[in-house]
Amino acid sequence: MEESTTGFWADIGQFIETWSPLDIVLIAQNFDRFLYGALVTLELTILALILGGLISIPMAIARANKNSWFNGPVWVFTYFFRGTPLLVQTYLIYYGLGQFEWVRESVLWKPILAQAWWCALIAFTLNTAAYTTELLRGAIETTATAKVEAAKAGGFLNWMRLQCIILPSAFRRALPAYSNEVVFMLHGSVVASTITIQDLLGAGRWLNRQYYLASEGFITAAVLYFVLVLLITRGFRYGEKHWLSHLYPEETKKAREGLSTFRI
């Protein structure tokens, strides 16, 4: 029995070495580096989404209220970060800020602004904050008038209507669009590998460079990105079923359950 098992694995190894277009053994030997890169990617993405989400809430409220004192600056912020590539924004923070002497002499230089990881996090946070602000603004502005009027009739003050009626409804209705933003942020995190951060794509680049390979590192990274996106979209699909099912007509619920929320 042991001999047959050994022979089976020997045949598998021989097949991989002889016929496989990829060096799977080499990938397996260095897979721990890909796992570490995936953790770095998730760390940057999740922190950026959390911080960007917190920043976007007051900005979305300001945009929806059309207050000229706040709406203008927030519009400029969102227009800049939505209108320029994430790569450019990251380079401006990582390479550009160091050109100013007053920045290099500040207390934030060595612990934060001189570190690639922090610069990437700042760029990702500001970028996703701009997109999330516009998502929430649209959701706030399209809140059903009947809900707001009912809250007014019930004696709810402005901040109470915002906290108890408008924002919870906006968060739920923005969920499908926000799933796209999460996926785009995950994909955009590959920018980190261009400023010396060993993220998931950085691990693929390292493997190709270290062993003079053409595609093994990139294909492995692509497969892992695919798995992460699949998990994210499945999670949002569950959330949509849980929090948004009451918004859909009964006859379309079964049809929606069969649709994939795989948005790329």
Residue pairs with C-beta under 8 A, 6 or more apart in sequence:
13 25
16 24
16 25
17 25
22 215
22 216
22 219
23 211
23 213
23 216
26 207
26 211
26 213
26 216
27 34
27 207
27 216
27 220
30 203
30 207
31 220
33 198
33 203
33 206
33 207
34 200
34 203
34 204
34 220
34 221
34 224
36 198
36 203
37 198
37 199
37 200
37 201
37 202
37 203
37 204
37 221
38 200
38 224
38 228
40 192
40 197
40 198
40 199
40 200
40 202
41 186
41 189
41 192
41 199
41 200
41 201
41 228
42 228
44 117
44 120
44 121
44 124
44 189
44 192
44 197
44 199
45 124
45 182
45 185
45 186
45 189
47 121
47 125
48 121
48 124
48 125
48 127
48 128
48 185
48 189
49 128
49 182
49 185
51 121
51 125
51 129
52 124
52 125
52 126
52 127
52 128
52 129
52 132
53 128
53 129
53 132
55 125
55 126
55 129
55 133
56 128
56 129
56 130
56 132
56 133
56 135
56 136
57 136
57 167
59 74
59 77
59 78
59 129
59 133
60 132
60 133
60 134
60 135
60 136
60 137
60 140
61 140
61 162
62 70
62 71
62 74
63 70
63 71
63 74
63 75
63 78
63 133
63 134
63 137
64 137
64 140
64 141
65 71
74 133
77 130
77 133
78 130
78 131
78 133
78 134
80 130
81 89
81 126
81 127
81 129
81 130
81 131
82 130
82 131
82 134
86 123
86 124
86 127
86 188
86 191
87 191
87 194
89 123
89 126
89 127
90 119
90 120
90 123
90 124
90 191
90 192
90 194
90 195
91 195
93 113
93 119
93 122
93 123
94 116
94 119
94 120
94 123
94 195
97 103
97 113
97 119
98 104
98 113
98 114
103 109
103 113
106 113
111 118
112 118
113 119
116 192
116 195
116 196
116 197
117 192
117 197
119 195
120 189
120 191
120 192
120 195
120 197
123 191
124 185
124 188
124 189
127 185
127 188
128 181
128 185
131 181
131 184
132 178
132 181
135 174
135 177
135 178
135 181
136 170
136 171
136 174
138 174
139 169
139 170
139 171
139 173
139 174
140 166
140 167
140 170
142 173
143 165
143 166
143 169
143 170
144 169
147 165
147 166
147 169
148 161
148 165
148 166
151 160
151 161
151 164
151 165
152 161
156 164
156 165
172 243
172 244
172 247
173 244
173 247
175 236
175 239
175 240
175 243
175 244
176 236
176 240
176 244
176 261
178 236
179 232
179 233
179 236
179 261
179 263
180 263
182 232
182 236
183 229
183 232
183 233
183 263
183 264
186 225
186 228
186 229
186 232
187 225
187 264
189 199
189 200
190 199
190 200
190 201
192 199
192 201
192 202
193 199
193 201
193 202
193 205
198 206
200 221
200 224
200 225
201 218
201 221
203 217
203 220
203 221
204 217
204 218
204 220
204 221
205 217
205 218
206 217
207 213
207 216
207 217
207 220
208 214
208 215
208 216
208 217
208 218
229 262
229 264
230 262
233 260
233 261
233 262
233 263
236 261
237 260
237 261
240 261
241 257
245 253
248 256
